Amino acid sequence: MANRFEIDGEEVLDGEVKPFGNSAHVTVPKRWRGADVKVVRTTEPTEQNEE
């Protein structure tokens, strides 16, 4: 069962986490530079961590 979160915000962006070196990232619009953001994972990861 998923948790439910309530977040006050200005805009929602659906995206996919992509590999980035030894980490991963989500790309957001350039106009969001300098803004505070929150990232919420909505599904289980499909790839296993390689450590």
BELVENFEN-V10018 format. One record per residue. RES is the residue in one letter. PHI is phi in degrees with one decimal (* if undefined). Layout:
# BELVENFEN-V10018
res=RES phi=PHI
res=RES phi=PHI
This chain:
# BELVENFEN-V10018
res=M phi=*
res=A phi=-82.5
res=N phi=-80.5
res=R phi=-116.5
res=F phi=-122.9
res=E phi=-116.6
res=I phi=-130.2
res=D phi=-79.4
res=G phi=-159.4
res=E phi=-106.5
res=E phi=-160.8
res=V phi=-117.4
res=L phi=-127.9
res=D phi=-91.8
res=G phi=-152.9
res=E phi=-125.8
res=V phi=-77.3
res=K phi=-119.5
res=P phi=-59.4
res=F phi=-152.8
res=G phi=61.2
res=N phi=-91.2
res=S phi=-135.5
res=A phi=-150.8
res=H phi=-146.6
res=V phi=-121.3
res=T phi=-87.5
res=V phi=-122.1
res=P phi=-60.3
res=K phi=-57.7
res=R phi=-66.1
res=W phi=-81.4
res=R phi=-52.9
res=G phi=86.2
res=A phi=-86.1
res=D phi=-83.3
res=V phi=-133.4
res=K phi=-127.6
res=V phi=-115.5
res=V phi=-120.1
res=R phi=-79.6
res=T phi=-107.5
res=T phi=-138.2
res=E phi=-73.1
res=P phi=-61.7
res=T phi=-96.0
res=E phi=-109.1
res=Q phi=-80.4
res=N phi=-68.8
res=E phi=-106.9
res=E phi=-127.2
